[in-house]
């Protein structure tokens, strides 16, 4: 489990912005996927206008950003860091006093699983379980072989191809006449969901959240009835040479907002905001769907979020800071 560094916030919950002048120049890593870009731009707007920080966005990616924060103390903030790929390094950074974990930027963590359309579950509630899927296997007709049932896996070359294949085998779906389909690409996989939804047709396969697809199309995650065996998932399900896969639901992937300890100590009010700033997957799914539908970049999406979702962001800041943000929005 990731260790959390406890940083003093001067003993004041929702402190006013009296220390804002100490915030100074702040470098925020903007990762190259939509949820992270949105989050970085929201942070820039709130830190600049609510806490008087000189907030600047810099390009980032998981491994180089995390490594740079540990070794060089820059950037100051990684708003959305998926930590599974560098957990050991982050643990060392926290233990050595170089990094601080501010919050879960995605409150639910990254979510993976096998899904079916909500309209199918409304008609056949048992499809929310793997037993129901097996019982109604004939409803998921293979697009190229009507004698088979279709399960859409993850594209070849992606890490999730391994976990989807091993979970498919652990659930003995082949014995229920399912065949694992390689969609060819991420666009192919998302397109198969879109086509099924728009035609009100059956669909069963792997997907993840937060994503625009799950924001646009209501899907239900199938319950394997097993709970989560995280150790078996790590030791076998995630390995290409897993010979005896056992049934387990996907464990959530921890996604954190990480700062340098220097920033947390220098700007306690700004850090307090980051410790409260978090999105549920449902919230982020909807925001990503809006971004896709409007072809919006992170900056435009962040401004729209600030205008349209005061019910979310107002809980992250004090009343004094909210007044400043409202004024900034009025001036846009």
C-alpha positions, 0 to 999 in steps of 0.5 A: 500500500502506498504510504502517505506523507502527512504535511502540516496545514498550519492546523487550520482546515480550509484555511484562508489564503493568508499564505498565498504569497508564499506559493510562488512559481508552481510547475504543474505536469500536464500529461498527454491524455484527456483526464490528466490534461483537464485536471492539470488545467483545472489546477492551474486555474484554481491555483493561479486565481484562488491562491495567487500562484504563478502556475505554469503547465509543463509537458509530462508523462508518468515515468519521466515526471515521477523520476524528475520530481524525485531526483530534481524536485520538479515539477511541483505537482503531478495531478494524475499519476497512475502509480502501479508502474512506479510504485517502488520509486514513489514509495522511496520518494515519500519515505525519503521526504522528497514527495508527498501524496496529496490525494486520490485524484481519481477517488475510485482509482482506475477501473477495469472489468468486463462490461455489458450494456445497461439496456441488456441488464435492464431486460435480463438483470442476471447479466450483471453476473458472470453466471448470467452471462454464461446462461445467456451466452447465445445472445452475444452472437459472434460477428463472423461466426454465428455458431460462437459467442463474442467476447471483445478483449483488449488490443494486441500489444496492450498490457490489458490484453494479457489480463483480459485473456487470463481472466477469460480463461479463468472464467472458463468462458471458452467452455460456454462457447465464447471466443475472444476477439482482438478488436485490433486497436483502442478505436476498434474496441470503443467503436464496437461498443458504440455500434452495439449501443447505437443499434441496441445490440448485445455486447460483452467485453473488456473496458476501463474507466474513466473514459469518454466511452463509459461517459457516453454509453451506460455500461454495467460491470459484470460481477465475477462473484469472486471479490478481488485477490490482488496478490493473485492478480499481480502474480498471475493474471497480469503475467503472460506466462500465467498457467493456472489463472484463478477468478478475481475481479480487477483491483483498482489502479491507484491514481494519485495527485503527487507533489514535491514535499518542498511545495507542500511545505512552502504552500500549505493552503494550495496543498490543502486544495490539492488534498481535497481535489478528487473526481469520481469515475462517473464525474470524469467519464461525463467530463471526458464524454463532453470533451470528445463531443466538443473536441475540447482541449484541456484548457477549454474543458477546464473553463467549462468545468469551472463554469458548469460544475461549481457543485463539485469544485466549491467543496475543494476550496474555502469560502474566501477562495471561492469568492476569488474564483467566482471573480476570475470566472466573471472576468473570462 
